[in-house]
Amino acid sequence: MHILIVGGTGLTGATAARHLASKGHQVTLMARHAPDNPLLKSFGFIQADYINDELPVDRLRGFDALVFAAGADLRMQPQGSDDSFFEQANTLAIPRFFAKAKAAGIPCAVYIGSYYPQVVPEKINTNLYVKSRHLADEGVRALNDASFRACSLNAPFILGHFPGVNAPHLQALVNYCAGRIPNLPLIAPAGGVNHISAQSMAEAIEGAIARGEPGKAYLVGDENLSWKTYLELFCKCAGNPQELAVTTDEHPMLPDIILYAGRNATVHYIPDNAPLNYSTGKIRQTIADVVAAWGGN
């Protein structure tokens, strides 16, 4: 199959590109900037920004599947903008791009969304980011019909490392857990969430392309961990083993602004990975890989 990955230069997209290519698929990446990463230069490339609606329909013809891993979150929000950015970038632009893909004759599409609308649906009406992810997901799946099989993979925190792909938040977390950030005490927030590795996401994407149920929103994930256990694993892998105290105050590395379920919330669930057939039990090894990549002791 010839597969287009939008957001193919980020962690999830790049990992999916490598995995799908290893299975014999032809992969083309789409992003705002051409990759300078040698591991990604072998793929076909389309330079475009889906938010600006600048790509003609004809440029999308000839693909057998679309993977969209470019939804906007806080990392993409322009400085000085308000949360209406998410309405433009997610609610409006994502379904519009999928409609264009459908018009181009792409028969299969997979949207990588967020787990928040499914695990804390009450936040849809109180948080503009969660609302935008919910409406984008609904808008994509509403396009599903006999000619266009569309489904979504709604993911929790995605963890991983792809050589040459920057992950400043993970690098900072490694430095924190290694004790290399002065004047920041090593503590853990209360609560916890589900996590999934980028490799498991890549396998889930492969499964969704091959077997995804038309119009379905899959809640994907791997391991439920308290933040205490999660950070202690980072500390151990960084050569700085700790028994962390738990705080109910805002955490310096996991601030309230990125915890849409709320400070101290526990968001645990057991995903059913059987339909998509992706591997699980990868979080501890992935933490070790991330720490090794970003300068663990």
C-alpha positions in Angstrom: 0.0 0.0 0.0 1.0 3.6 -0.5 0.4 5.4 2.8 0.4 9.1 3.5 1.4 10.1 7.1 0.5 13.7 8.0 2.7 14.7 10.8 5.2 12.2 9.7 8.2 14.0 11.1 7.0 13.9 14.7 7.5 11.0 17.2 4.3 9.1 16.4 4.4 9.7 12.7 8.1 8.9 12.3 7.7 5.7 14.3 4.7 4.7 12.3 6.6 5.4 9.0 9.5 3.2 10.0 7.2 0.4 11.2 4.9 0.5 8.1 7.9 0.6 5.7 9.4 -2.4 7.5 6.1 -4.3 6.6 6.7 -3.5 2.9 4.5 -0.4 2.5 5.4 2.6 0.5 5.3 5.7 2.8 5.1 9.4 2.1 5.3 12.0 4.8 3.6 15.3 5.0 4.7 18.1 7.3 5.3 21.9 7.3 9.0 21.5 7.0 11.1 19.0 5.1 12.9 16.5 7.3 16.6 16.9 7.9 16.6 13.6 9.7 18.6 11.0 7.6 16.2 8.3 8.8 13.3 10.1 7.2 14.9 11.4 4.0 14.3 8.1 2.2 10.5 8.6 2.3 8.5 10.6 -0.1 7.6 14.0 1.1 4.9 16.6 0.7 5.5 20.1 2.3 2.2 21.5 3.4 0.3 22.8 6.5 -3.1 21.2 6.8 -4.3 24.1 9.0 -3.9 26.6 6.1 -5.9 24.4 3.7 -3.1 24.9 1.1 -2.9 21.5 -0.5 -5.0 20.8 -3.7 -7.1 17.7 -3.8 -5.1 16.4 -6.8 -2.0 16.2 -4.7 -3.7 13.6 -2.5 -4.6 11.3 -5.3 -3.0 7.9 -5.6 -2.7 7.0 -1.9 -4.2 3.8 -0.5 -4.4 5.0 3.1 -4.1 8.2 5.2 -2.7 8.3 8.7 -3.2 11.7 10.4 -0.8 12.2 13.4 -0.7 16.0 13.4 -3.5 17.2 15.7 -2.7 20.4 17.5 -2.0 20.5 21.2 -0.2 23.0 23.6 3.1 22.4 21.9 1.8 23.7 18.6 -0.2 26.7 20.0 1.4 29.9 18.8 2.7 32.2 21.5 0.2 34.9 22.4 -2.8 33.0 20.9 -5.8 32.0 22.9 -7.6 28.6 23.0 -9.6 29.5 19.9 -6.5 28.3 18.1 -7.7 24.7 18.8 -11.0 25.3 17.2 -9.3 26.4 14.0 -6.5 23.7 14.0 -8.6 20.8 15.2 -12.4 21.3 15.0 -12.4 22.9 11.6 -9.1 22.0 9.8 -8.9 18.2 10.6 -12.3 17.2 9.2 -11.7 19.6 6.3 -8.5 17.8 5.4 -10.1 14.3 5.7 -12.9 15.5 3.4 -10.3 16.5 0.9 -8.7 13.1 1.2 -12.1 11.5 0.6 -12.6 13.6 -2.5 -9.2 12.5 -3.7 -10.3 8.9 -3.6 -8.2 7.7 -0.6 -10.3 4.7 0.6 -8.9 4.3 4.2 -8.1 6.9 6.8 -6.9 6.7 10.4 -7.0 9.7 12.8 -4.8 9.8 15.8 -6.8 11.6 18.5 -6.8 12.1 22.2 -8.2 9.9 24.9 -9.6 12.8 26.9 -13.1 13.0 25.2 -13.6 9.3 26.0 -12.1 9.0 29.5 -13.3 12.3 30.9 -16.2 13.3 28.6 -17.4 16.0 31.1 -14.4 18.0 30.0 -15.8 18.4 26.5 -18.0 21.2 27.8 -15.5 22.9 30.0 -12.2 22.7 28.1 -11.7 24.1 24.6 -8.8 21.8 23.7 -10.8 18.6 24.8 -13.8 19.9 22.9 -11.8 20.5 19.8 -10.4 17.0 19.9 -13.9 15.6 20.4 -15.4 17.5 17.5 -12.4 16.7 15.2 -12.9 13.0 16.0 -16.6 13.1 15.4 -16.1 15.1 12.2 -13.6 12.6 10.8 -15.8 9.6 11.5 -18.9 11.3 10.1 -17.2 11.1 6.7 -17.2 7.3 6.8 -19.1 5.6 4.1 -18.8 2.7 1.6 -16.0 4.5 -0.3 -14.2 5.9 2.7 -13.4 3.8 5.8 -12.4 6.1 8.6 -11.7 5.3 12.2 -9.8 7.0 15.1 -7.2 5.8 17.6 -7.6 7.9 20.7 -4.4 7.7 22.7 -3.2 8.5 26.2 0.4 9.8 26.9 2.6 8.6 24.1 6.2 7.8 25.1 9.1 7.0 22.9 12.3 8.0 21.1 13.0 8.2 17.4 16.6 9.2 16.6 16.8 12.8 15.4 13.3 13.7 16.5 13.3 16.4 19.2 11.3 15.8 22.4 12.2 18.7 24.7 9.6 17.7 27.3 11.1 14.2 27.6 14.6 15.5 27.7 13.6 17.9 30.5 11.9 15.0 32.4 15.1 12.9 32.1 17.2 15.8 33.4 14.7 16.3 36.3 14.7 12.6 37.3 18.5 12.4 37.1 18.7 15.3 39.6 20.2 17.7 37.1 17.8 20.6 37.5 18.8 22.7 40.5 16.3 23.9 43.0 13.5 21.5 41.8 12.8 18.9 44.5 12.1 15.4 43.2 8.5 14.7 44.0 5.6 13.0 42.3 2.1 14.4 41.6 -0.9 12.4 43.0 -2.9 10.4 40.6 -1.8 8.7 37.4 -2.7 7.9 33.8 -2.4 5.3 31.1 0.6 5.3 28.8 1.4 3.8 25.4 4.7 3.6 23.6 5.1 5.1 20.1 6.0 1.6 18.8 2.7 0.2 20.1 0.9 3.1 18.5 2.6 2.3 15.2 1.4 -1.3 15.5 -2.1 -0.1 16.3 -2.0 2.1 13.2 -1.0 -0.9 11.1 -4.0 -2.8 12.6 -6.4 0.1 12.0 -5.4 0.3 8.3 -5.8 -3.4 7.8 -8.8 -4.1 10.1 -10.2 -0.9 11.5 -14.0 -1.0 11.9 -15.6 1.7 9.8 -16.6 4.8 11.9 -15.2 3.4 15.2 -13.3 5.4 17.8 -10.8 3.0 19.5 -9.6 3.9 23.0 -6.0 2.6 22.8 -3.4 2.3 25.6 -1.0 0.1 27.4 -0.1 0.4 31.1 -1.8 2.2 33.9 0.8 3.8 36.2 0.6 6.2 39.1 2.8 9.3 38.5 4.9 8.2 41.5 5.7 4.9 39.8 6.2 6.5 36.4 8.7 9.1 37.7 10.5 6.5 40.0 11.1 4.4 36.9 12.7 7.4 35.2 14.8 8.0 38.3 16.0 4.4 38.4 16.9 4.3 34.7 18.7 7.6 35.1 20.9 6.1 37.8 19.2 8.1 40.5 16.8 5.7 42.3 14.4 7.5 44.6 11.4 6.8 46.8 9.4 9.9 45.8 7.1 11.8 48.1 3.6 12.5 46.6 2.3 16.1 46.4 -1.2 17.3 45.7 0.2 20.7 44.7 0.9 21.6 41.0 4.0 19.7 39.8 6.8 21.6 38.1 7.3 19.0 35.3 3.6 18.0 34.9 1.8 21.2 35.4 -2.0 21.6 35.5 -2.1 23.0 32.0 -1.2 19.6 30.4 -3.4 17.5 32.8 -6.8 18.0 31.2 -8.4 15.4 33.5 -7.4 17.6 36.4 -4.7 17.7 39.0 -4.5 14.6 41.1 -6.8 12.7 38.7 -6.4 9.0 38.1 -7.3 8.0 34.6 -6.9 4.2 34.4 -8.6 1.8 32.0 -8.1 -1.6 30.3 -8.0 -1.1 26.5 -9.0 -4.0 24.3 -6.1 -4.3 21.9 -7.4 -7.6 20.3 -9.0 -6.0 17.2 -5.9 -4.0 16.3 -3.4 -6.5 17.6 -0.7 -4.2 18.9 1.8 -5.2 21.5 1.6 -4.1 25.1 3.9 -4.3 28.2 6.4 -1.9 26.6 6.4 1.1 29.0 9.3 0.1 31.2 11.6 -0.7 28.3 10.5 2.4 26.5 11.3 4.6 29.6 14.8 3.0 29.7 15.2 3.8 25.9 14.1 7.4 26.4 16.5 7.9 29.4 19.4 6.4 27.4 18.6 8.6 24.4 18.4 11.8 26.5 21.5 11.5 28.6 20.8 9.2 31.5 23.6 8.6 33.9 
